[in-house]
Every structure is written in C-alpha cells, then in structure tokens.
Amino acid sequence: MKYYIIIPAYNEEAFMAITLQSLAEQTVLPAKAVVVNDNSTDKTAEIVKEFAKKYPWIKLVNKSSDAVHLPGSKVIQAFNAGYETIDEDYDVIVKLDADLILPDNYFETILNTFKNNPKAGIVGGFAYIEQNGKWILENLTDKDHIRGAFKAYRKECFLQMDKLRVAMGWDTVDELLAKFYGWEVITIDNLKVKHLKPTGANYDKAARYKQGAAFYTLGYGFLITAIASAKLAIRKGKPSLFADYINGYFKAKREKKTMLVTKEQAKFIRKYRWAKMKKKVFN
C-alpha cells in the first residue's frame, strides 16, 4: 500500500527536524511527505529544504495565512493547501503534526491494519507527553479516538466523507462520519507517539469558546454538549472551562453557525453518543 503524508507547520523549528528524522527512520517510507509551511517566521522552511535535499519524497509548500492559531480551521486550511499539490494515487492519506516522534514501525503497523481489515477507515496510535522525565498517555480523549496529530485515512473513506472539515471539531466529525458510512476507527495500543508540544499549547483565550461551538456544529444538542464539556474540562484539570464551552455552544446556536453535518448525520451522531455513554454507565 502507498501512503502520502501532509504536515501543516507553523513556527516548528524546535521540532521539525525531529519529526522528519522520525519519518526517515520508518520501516516503510511514505511515497510523499508534503510539509506546508504556514507563514512561519522562524527557520521551519529552511529545515524542510535541508531534509528534502536528502530525501526526495519530502516536499515543501509555502502558504500565507494569519498568524493567529485558532484550533481546527488554520491547520486544515494548511492541510488542504498541501493536498492540492498531490495526486490521488495513494491508498492511505495521513495528516501529521510537526512535533512528533513516531516508533519506527508506526506506518508499517498502520498499513498492515488497513490491509488486514477492509472496513478499517481511520487508524492511529496514542499520544504520549513528557512529565517529570516520564512519557505518559496524553489523556484528553477516550481510547477509541485517534488524536488529530496523527490521522491515517483509507482513501475510499477519506473521499466518501468529503475529506476534512475546515473547522474546530474536524478531528471528531471525521470519525463520526466514518462510522456513519460504515467504516471502523481503529486505535492501536502499542503504537506510542511522543507528542513534543502538548495539545492546545498555542491556543489563545478566544479559542476556548470554539470548543462549545464545535459541539453545536457536530449536532450534539445541549445535553450531550453539557456532558462532553464537563468531561473535557475535568480532563484538562480546568473546571472553569465548562462555562466557556457552554457559552460557546449557545453563542453558536444564536448565530446559527453552519453545521458540519447533515440532519441525518446529526441524528446518527446523537444516537451513537448516547449509546456510548449508556455503555460506560452500565458496563
């Protein structure tokens, strides 16, 4: 199977070389790895150029955009700029962050999972962050969810769900839509990815409300949003975020924000989320 990687990157000079070296050491190399330099003001582009001299499958694409780091929209706009430069002669497309260390068998394992399970739509490992000299699980989500930092999609699944949404919540709606279309989302316990910059490190205060808005545009409805908001705020160790998320939800509702899903998909998503919650309570 052939896989392509797209890496959106904004001011990642501290980690870019580590990430690209990690790719170069994979037991199965990517056919293409496109790094989208998203208006960086540091040496990100220079680092990528140096790697591209050594590895012909690495390509640099320069993109201009605002410097404000809003979760979701900016990164997927950069991803799309990279996607426009590739052909569709791939079996698997990967969205990767620029601050990761992957185990050297990461993509070999991912590809084997796709090969062995024709219903596998999205596959990934788990993110680990460094705390007090130890690498621990970055426990912001359930274990059946793949972090947005390293998403691998089967081409048929990726195209069926109409690629990625340019909005916060893109890395949740993708999995929900994959399930809506009958694909499986598979997480692999023994694929431990070192996440060098914890999730949300660059988000400003305005981004807090975006999470609640994302719950609205996913079609969750208020009850599921309230439960999801409480859970996320507790996991982040900041209970006060709950109010921000709820305010964001109602703000999006008042403004009638564009939904990321159709009514039929939203109905499926609510049914799926309720079933998942009930399973946790009664099991």
Beta strands, then each sheet from edge to edge (+ up, - down):
strand 1: 3-9
strand 2: 32-38
strand 3: 58-63
strand 4: 92-96
strand 5: 100-101
strand 6: 120-131
strand 7: 134-137
strand 8: 150-154
strand 9: 184-195
sheet 1: 3+ 2+ 1+ 4+ 8- 6+ 7-
sheet 2: 3+ 2+ 1+ 4+ 8- 6+ 9+ 5-
end
